[in-house]
Amino acid sequence: MQLRYSFRLYPDPGQQEALARAFGCARVVFNDAVRAREEARAAQQSFPTAAELSKRLITEAKRTVERSWLGEVSAVVLQQSLRDVETAYRNFFASLGGDRKGPRMGAPHFTSRKDKRQSIRFTANARWNITDTGRLSLPKIGAVKVKWSRTLPTTPSSVTVIKDAAGRYFACFVIDTDPAADAARMPDTGRTIGIDLGLTHFAVLSDGTKIDSPRCVRRAEKKLKKTQRELSRKQKGSKNRAKARLKVARCHAKVSDARHEFHHQLSTQLISENQGIAVEDLSVAGLARTRLAKSVHDAGWASFINMLTYKAERYGRTVVKIGRFEPTSQTCSACGVKDGPKPLSVREWTCAACGTVHDRDHNAAINVKTAAPLAVSACGAPVRPGAIPAQREETGSHGFPTQARAA
């Protein structure tokens, strides 16, 4: 299984300039490739192959006056940019044909230097390495300082350097995990649990545990409003507006990081303690169109369920999603009688059939667990899953140190 381990980078001014040059060259090659494909489509010709684009947009372009500066960055960065174009078009056509799950994807479009996220990728043949002093040595950029929050469990196969909207730099390493080491880290357990996600409490477990919501946006709302007002007063195109925009981006980054860390810690705890987990398949997009939209987005249920899913795949756990139309809040968990719908203001209710007094969320969590056919035997033996695609990151899992940090 592949995962991405993310670490903060601290490049010096010279390295920041070199990274900006690499971001720009990769962006130009990407846009040139998109333009070449669109021109071929307009002329009703077949799309140029990756080899043709590489020869025309990289090899031959370096010999021209207009594109001679492409030789100032690593050639691997430019080749990976062409691969990104190929992947974007492949996903677009798969989405058109119905072969790709999820929402319909649009056609690849031109990228801008003002985009909130800039990235370049170095594969193994780019001759990047981690020095003995713990710095990340990148070709034609130099040895960049890295804040190592944990040890890489194995040798990474590639590294992606990212600059986000807040001006922060990150290095994302792709790691192939060891199934035997993962199984040793989290031994099998016979526990199963149901989770009811909500807004008053982020999650209520079927054993009665209630986990409060961090409400990251609500807590930072006052500061967000202040920075946004300051941004709106600045003249467009001025340096003061650029500084104010950075302040707004950093506020949003803090909110996002806090929510992400909460999701990672909670999902890792639930995965380590339970062999089977049942959750509801919520319609987040539908709930986001209601008056509760801000609170729904602030909770981030989809991100949390995604973390549960891929961590369960990694550690041999089972996550089952029940239908969103299952009447978990209307059914008595004691006798099974459906008592009918109730407004959100009703947090406790008494079953008319058996007289049991229910906490709304706890009762729903028990029904979620009951409705999910968890694929776990009585002794807790799991079904070992196969590999899944690499995730963005996995904060909170420190892996097993193998050797020195040198890749």
C-alpha positions as CSV (number, residue, x, y, z in Angstrom):
1,M,0.0,0.0,0.0
2,Q,1.2,3.5,-0.8
3,L,0.9,6.5,1.4
4,R,2.2,10.1,1.4
5,Y,4.3,11.5,4.2
6,S,4.3,15.2,4.4
7,F,7.0,17.4,6.0
8,R,7.5,21.1,6.2
9,L,10.3,22.7,4.2
10,Y,12.2,25.9,5.1
11,P,14.1,27.0,1.9
12,D,16.4,30.0,2.1
13,P,15.8,33.0,-0.2
14,G,18.0,31.6,-3.0
15,Q,16.3,28.2,-2.8
16,Q,12.9,30.0,-2.9
17,E,13.9,31.7,-6.1
18,A,15.0,28.4,-7.6
19,L,11.8,26.7,-6.6
20,A,9.8,29.6,-8.1
21,R,11.7,29.1,-11.3
22,A,11.0,25.3,-11.3
23,F,7.3,25.9,-10.6
24,G,7.1,28.4,-13.5
25,C,8.9,26.0,-16.0
26,A,6.6,23.1,-15.0
27,R,3.6,25.3,-15.4
28,V,4.7,26.5,-18.9
29,V,5.3,23.0,-20.1
30,F,1.9,21.9,-18.7
31,N,0.1,24.8,-20.5
32,D,2.0,24.1,-23.7
33,A,0.9,20.5,-23.7
34,V,-2.7,21.5,-23.1
35,R,-2.5,24.0,-25.9
36,A,-1.0,21.4,-28.3
37,R,-3.8,19.0,-27.5
38,E,-6.5,21.6,-27.9
39,E,-5.0,22.7,-31.3
40,A,-5.0,19.1,-32.5
41,R,-8.6,18.7,-31.4
42,A,-9.6,21.9,-33.2
43,A,-7.9,20.8,-36.4
44,Q,-9.6,17.4,-36.0
45,Q,-6.3,15.6,-35.8
46,S,-5.1,12.8,-33.5
47,F,-3.7,13.9,-30.2
48,P,0.2,14.0,-30.1
49,T,1.8,11.2,-28.1
50,A,3.8,11.8,-24.9
51,A,7.0,11.2,-26.8
52,E,6.1,13.7,-29.4
53,L,5.2,16.3,-26.8
54,S,8.4,15.6,-24.9
55,K,10.5,16.1,-28.0
56,R,8.7,19.2,-29.2
57,L,8.0,21.0,-25.9
58,I,11.1,20.1,-23.9
59,T,14.1,18.9,-26.0
60,E,13.5,21.2,-29.0
61,A,12.1,24.1,-27.0
62,K,15.4,24.4,-24.9
63,R,17.2,25.2,-28.2
64,T,15.0,28.2,-28.9
65,V,15.5,31.7,-27.6
66,E,11.9,31.9,-26.2
67,R,12.2,28.7,-24.2
68,S,16.0,28.4,-23.5
69,W,15.4,29.0,-19.8
70,L,13.8,25.6,-19.5
71,G,17.3,24.2,-19.2
72,E,17.7,25.9,-15.8
73,V,15.6,23.3,-14.0
74,S,15.7,19.6,-13.8
75,A,14.4,17.8,-16.8
76,V,12.6,15.3,-14.6
77,V,10.3,18.2,-13.4
78,L,9.3,18.9,-17.0
79,Q,8.7,15.3,-17.8
80,Q,6.5,14.9,-14.8
81,S,4.5,17.9,-15.9
82,L,3.8,16.1,-19.2
83,R,2.7,13.1,-17.2
84,D,0.3,15.2,-15.3
85,V,-1.3,16.3,-18.5
86,E,-1.6,12.7,-19.7
87,T,-3.3,11.7,-16.4
88,A,-5.6,14.7,-16.5
89,Y,-6.8,13.8,-20.0
90,R,-7.1,10.1,-19.2
91,N,-9.3,10.9,-16.2
92,F,-11.4,13.3,-18.2
93,F,-12.2,10.8,-20.9
94,A,-12.8,8.1,-18.3
95,S,-15.3,10.4,-16.6
96,L,-17.0,11.1,-20.0
97,G,-17.3,7.4,-20.7
98,G,-18.6,6.6,-17.2
99,D,-15.6,4.5,-16.3
100,R,-14.6,6.8,-13.5
101,K,-16.6,7.0,-10.3
102,G,-17.6,10.2,-8.7
103,P,-18.6,13.6,-10.1
104,R,-18.1,14.5,-13.7
105,M,-14.6,15.8,-14.3
106,G,-13.9,18.8,-16.6
107,A,-11.3,19.0,-19.3
108,P,-7.8,20.1,-18.3
109,H,-7.3,23.9,-18.4
110,F,-4.4,26.3,-18.3
111,T,-2.7,26.8,-14.9
112,S,-1.7,30.2,-13.6
113,R,1.2,31.5,-11.5
114,K,-1.5,32.9,-9.2
115,D,-3.0,29.5,-8.4
116,K,-3.2,28.8,-4.7
117,R,-1.1,25.6,-5.1
118,Q,2.2,25.2,-7.0
119,S,4.0,21.8,-7.1
120,I,6.8,19.9,-8.8
121,R,7.7,16.2,-8.6
122,F,11.0,14.4,-8.5
123,T,11.2,10.7,-9.2
124,A,14.0,8.3,-8.2
125,N,15.9,9.0,-11.5
126,A,16.2,12.8,-10.6
127,R,19.1,12.0,-8.2
128,W,17.5,13.7,-5.2
129,N,18.5,12.4,-1.8
130,I,18.4,13.1,2.0
131,T,21.7,14.2,3.3
132,D,23.4,12.9,6.5
133,T,22.5,16.2,8.2
134,G,18.8,15.6,7.4
135,R,18.4,18.1,4.5
136,L,16.6,17.3,1.3
137,S,18.9,17.7,-1.6
138,L,17.1,18.6,-4.8
139,P,18.7,18.9,-8.3
140,K,19.4,22.6,-9.3
141,I,17.8,23.8,-6.1
142,G,20.1,22.7,-3.3
143,A,19.9,21.2,0.2
144,V,16.7,22.4,1.7
145,K,16.1,22.4,5.4
146,V,13.3,19.9,6.5
147,K,11.4,19.7,9.8
148,W,11.3,16.0,10.4
149,S,8.3,15.2,12.6
150,R,8.8,11.4,12.3
151,T,11.1,8.9,10.6
152,L,10.3,7.6,7.2
153,P,9.5,3.8,7.5
154,T,11.0,2.9,4.2
155,T,12.9,4.4,1.2
156,P,10.5,6.8,-0.7
157,S,10.0,6.4,-4.4
158,S,9.4,10.0,-5.2
159,V,9.0,13.4,-3.6
160,T,6.7,16.3,-4.5
161,V,7.5,19.8,-3.4
162,I,4.4,21.9,-2.8
163,K,3.9,25.6,-2.1
164,D,0.4,26.4,-0.7
165,A,-1.6,29.6,-0.7
166,A,-0.2,30.6,2.7
167,G,3.4,30.6,1.2
168,R,4.4,27.4,3.1
169,Y,6.6,24.7,1.5
170,F,6.1,21.0,2.0
171,A,7.8,17.8,0.8
172,C,5.5,14.9,0.2
173,F,7.2,11.5,0.0
174,V,5.5,8.4,-1.5
175,I,6.1,5.4,0.8
176,D,5.3,1.7,0.2
177,T,4.2,0.4,3.5
178,D,5.0,-3.1,4.9
179,P,1.9,-5.2,5.6
180,A,3.7,-7.3,8.2
181,A,4.8,-4.2,10.1
182,D,1.3,-2.7,9.9
183,A,-0.2,-5.9,11.3
184,A,2.3,-5.9,14.2
185,R,1.5,-2.3,15.0
186,M,-2.2,-2.9,15.4
187,P,-3.0,-6.5,16.4
188,D,-6.5,-7.9,15.8
189,T,-9.3,-7.0,18.3
190,G,-12.8,-8.4,18.5
191,R,-14.5,-5.0,19.1
192,T,-17.1,-3.5,16.8
193,I,-18.6,-0.1,17.0
194,G,-21.2,2.1,15.3
195,I,-20.7,5.9,14.8
196,D,-23.4,8.5,14.5
197,L,-21.9,11.8,13.1
198,G,-23.5,15.0,14.0
199,L,-23.1,18.7,14.7
200,T,-23.8,19.1,18.4
201,H,-21.2,16.3,19.0
202,F,-18.9,15.4,16.1
203,A,-19.4,11.7,16.8
204,V,-21.4,9.6,19.2
205,L,-20.3,6.0,19.5
206,S,-22.6,3.0,20.2
207,D,-20.9,2.4,23.5
208,G,-22.1,5.8,24.7
209,T,-18.9,7.8,24.2
210,K,-19.6,11.4,22.9
211,I,-16.8,13.3,21.1
212,D,-17.2,17.0,21.0
213,S,-16.7,18.9,17.7
214,P,-13.7,21.2,17.5
215,R,-15.7,23.8,15.5
216,C,-12.5,25.2,14.0
217,V,-14.2,27.7,11.8
218,R,-16.5,29.0,14.5
219,R,-13.6,29.6,16.8
220,A,-11.5,31.4,14.2
221,E,-14.5,33.3,12.7
222,K,-13.8,36.6,14.4
223,K,-10.2,36.7,13.2
224,L,-11.2,35.5,9.7
225,K,-13.7,38.3,9.4
226,K,-11.1,40.9,10.5
227,T,-8.5,39.8,8.0
228,Q,-11.0,39.6,5.2
229,R,-12.2,43.1,5.9
230,E,-8.6,44.3,5.8
231,L,-8.1,42.6,2.5
232,S,-11.2,44.2,1.0
233,R,-9.9,47.7,1.9
234,K,-6.6,47.2,0.0
235,Q,-6.2,48.5,-3.5
236,K,-6.1,45.7,-6.1
237,G,-2.6,45.0,-7.4
238,S,-0.8,46.7,-4.5
239,K,1.8,45.1,-2.3
240,N,-0.3,45.8,0.8
241,R,-3.1,43.7,-0.8
242,A,-0.7,40.8,-1.4
243,K,0.3,41.0,2.3
244,A,-3.3,41.0,3.4
245,R,-4.1,38.1,1.1
246,L,-1.3,36.1,2.8
247,K,-2.8,36.9,6.2
248,V,-6.2,35.5,5.1
249,A,-4.6,32.4,3.6
250,R,-2.7,31.7,6.8
251,C,-5.8,32.0,8.9
252,H,-7.6,29.5,6.6
253,A,-4.5,27.2,6.7
254,K,-4.6,27.2,10.5
255,V,-8.3,26.2,10.5
256,S,-7.7,23.5,7.9
257,D,-4.7,22.1,9.8
258,A,-6.5,22.0,13.1
259,R,-9.5,20.1,11.6
260,H,-7.1,17.7,9.7
261,E,-5.2,16.9,12.9
262,F,-8.4,16.3,14.8
263,H,-9.7,13.9,12.1
264,H,-6.3,12.0,12.0
265,Q,-6.1,11.6,15.8
266,L,-9.7,10.4,16.1
267,S,-9.6,8.1,13.1
268,T,-6.4,6.5,14.3
269,Q,-7.8,6.0,17.8
270,L,-11.0,4.3,16.5
271,I,-9.1,2.1,14.0
272,S,-6.6,0.9,16.7
273,E,-9.4,0.1,19.2
274,N,-12.0,-1.5,17.0
275,Q,-11.9,-4.3,14.4
276,G,-15.2,-3.3,12.7
277,I,-16.6,0.2,12.3
278,A,-20.0,1.1,11.0
279,V,-20.8,4.7,9.7
280,E,-23.6,6.3,7.8
281,D,-23.2,7.2,4.1
282,L,-24.2,10.9,4.6
283,S,-25.1,13.2,1.7
284,V,-22.7,16.0,2.6
285,A,-23.4,17.8,-0.7
286,G,-27.1,17.8,0.1
287,L,-26.7,19.0,3.7
288,A,-24.4,21.7,2.5
289,R,-27.3,23.3,0.7
290,T,-29.3,23.8,3.9
291,R,-29.1,26.5,6.5
292,L,-26.6,24.3,8.4
293,A,-24.1,24.6,5.5
294,K,-21.3,26.3,7.5
295,S,-21.5,23.8,10.3
296,V,-21.5,20.9,7.9
297,H,-18.4,22.1,6.1
298,D,-16.8,22.9,9.4
299,A,-17.3,19.3,10.6
300,G,-15.6,17.7,7.5
301,W,-17.4,14.4,7.7
302,A,-16.3,13.2,4.2
303,S,-12.7,13.8,5.1
304,F,-13.0,11.9,8.3
305,I,-14.8,8.9,6.7
306,N,-12.1,8.8,4.0
307,M,-9.4,8.6,6.7
308,L,-11.2,5.8,8.4
309,T,-11.5,3.9,5.1
310,Y,-7.9,4.0,4.0
311,K,-6.6,3.4,7.5
312,A,-8.9,0.4,7.8
313,E,-7.5,-0.9,4.5
314,R,-4.0,-0.5,5.8
315,Y,-4.4,-2.2,9.1
316,G,-6.8,-4.9,8.2
317,R,-9.9,-3.4,9.8
318,T,-13.4,-3.3,8.3
319,V,-15.4,-0.1,7.7
320,V,-19.1,-0.6,6.6
321,K,-21.3,2.3,5.3
322,I,-25.0,1.9,5.8
323,G,-27.6,3.6,3.5
324,R,-28.3,7.3,4.2
325,F,-32.1,6.6,4.2
326,E,-31.8,4.0,7.1
327,P,-34.2,5.3,9.9
328,T,-31.5,5.2,12.6
329,S,-33.0,8.1,14.5
330,Q,-36.6,6.9,14.2
331,T,-36.1,3.3,15.4
332,C,-36.0,2.1,19.0
333,S,-32.7,0.2,19.5
334,A,-34.3,-1.8,22.4
335,C,-37.4,-3.2,20.7
336,G,-37.0,-2.3,17.0
337,V,-40.2,-0.4,16.6
338,K,-40.1,2.6,14.2
339,D,-41.4,5.6,16.2
340,G,-41.5,8.1,13.3
341,P,-39.5,11.1,12.3
342,K,-38.6,13.8,14.8
343,P,-37.3,17.4,14.5
344,L,-33.7,18.1,15.3
345,S,-34.7,19.9,18.4
346,V,-35.7,16.6,20.0
347,R,-32.6,15.2,21.6
348,E,-34.3,12.6,23.9
349,W,-37.5,10.6,23.3
350,T,-39.4,7.8,24.8
351,C,-40.4,4.7,22.8
352,A,-44.2,4.4,22.7
353,A,-44.0,0.6,22.5
354,C,-41.5,-0.4,25.3
355,G,-41.2,2.9,27.2
356,T,-37.4,3.1,26.9
357,V,-35.9,6.6,27.1
358,H,-33.4,7.2,24.4
359,D,-30.7,9.7,23.8
360,R,-31.2,10.5,20.1
361,D,-27.6,10.3,19.0
362,H,-26.7,7.3,21.1
363,N,-29.7,5.4,19.9
364,A,-28.8,6.2,16.3
365,A,-25.2,4.9,16.8
366,I,-26.6,1.6,18.2
367,N,-28.9,1.3,15.2
368,V,-26.0,2.1,12.8
369,K,-24.0,-0.8,14.3
370,T,-27.0,-3.1,14.2
371,A,-27.8,-2.3,10.5
372,A,-24.2,-2.8,9.3
373,P,-23.2,-6.4,8.4
374,L,-19.6,-6.0,9.8
375,A,-17.3,-8.5,8.1
376,V,-15.7,-9.6,11.4
377,S,-15.9,-13.0,12.9
378,A,-16.5,-13.7,16.6
379,C,-12.7,-14.0,17.2
380,G,-12.1,-10.7,15.3
381,A,-10.4,-12.3,12.3
382,P,-10.3,-9.6,9.5
383,V,-10.2,-10.0,5.8
384,R,-6.8,-8.6,4.6
385,P,-7.5,-6.1,1.8
386,G,-5.4,-5.3,-1.2
387,A,-3.5,-2.2,-2.1
388,I,-5.2,1.2,-2.6
389,P,-3.9,4.4,-4.2
390,A,-1.7,6.8,-2.3
391,Q,-3.4,9.2,0.0
392,R,-2.5,12.9,0.4
393,E,-0.9,12.3,3.8
394,E,-1.2,10.3,7.0
395,T,-0.3,12.5,10.0
396,G,0.0,10.8,13.3
397,S,1.4,7.4,12.2
398,H,5.1,7.4,12.9
399,G,6.0,4.1,11.2
400,F,9.0,2.0,12.1
401,P,12.5,3.5,11.9
402,T,14.7,1.4,9.7
403,Q,18.1,3.0,9.1
404,A,19.4,6.5,8.9
405,R,17.3,9.2,7.2
406,A,19.3,8.8,3.9
407,A,16.9,7.5,1.2
